[in-house]
């Protein structure tokens, strides 16, 4: 970019305003790109659905029984003999 000669302060102010607006446009594009990238990396809906299912299943008496039985079932599965 070559050196530009200005005839008045109004021309300088006009170019500065254009540069300021271009800077703001690029900043907003960068923010939007960041948000889209963040949304594509972090799935929101599936995790919330799984949490709701987990909360419903493991709440109350049934959940307490499941929480007690799951460790026993895992240890039985790990320690069982292959022929059974």
N, C-alpha and C positions, 0 to 999 in steps of 0.2 A: 504494500500500500504506500503510495507516494505521499509526499507532504502536500497538504491542501492549504491554500491561502484563502483567508476569510476577509471579506470586505466590511463586515459589521459584527457586533456582538450577537445580533439576532440570529445570524447564520450559525454561529458557534452554539448558541442555546438550542437551536433547532436540531443540529447534529447530536448534541448531548442528549436531548430528549429521545431521539431515535435509538441511540445506543442503550439508553436506560430501558426502553421498552423491549429491545431485542434481548437484553440481559434477563429481564423478567420472563419473557417467553421461553428462553432456554432453561431457566430455573424451573418453571412450571412443567416443562416437558420432562426434565430430569426427575422431578418429584413423582409425576405420573408413571414414568417408567419404573421407578423404585417400588411404587405401590403395586403395580402389576406383577413385578417379579416376586415381591413378598407374598402376594395372593396365590401365585402359581406354586410357590414352594411350600407354604403352610396351608394344608387343607383344613378348613374351619368346620364345615357341615358334617363330614363323616365322623370326626372325632367327637363332636357334640352329641351325635346320635348314639355312638358307642358308650359315651359316658352316661347318657340317660338310661340306656338298657342296663348297664352295669349297676347304676344306682337303684333301679327298680327291682332287679333280680336279687341283689345282695342287701336289701333293706328288710327289716322285720325278722320274724322267726325263721322263715325259710332261708333267708340270707345267712343268718347266724349258723344254721345247721350246715349249709353249704361251705361256709368258711372253715368249719371244724372238719368236715369230711374230705375236702380237697387235698390237704396235706397227706392224709392217710392213703387216699387213692393214688396220689403221685408216688409215694414211697412203695406201695404195693406193686405198682406198675414197674418201677425201677428194679425192685428186688425179686421179682418173680422169675421163675426158671423158664427157660425157653421151650421146654416140652409141654408146659401146661396150657 
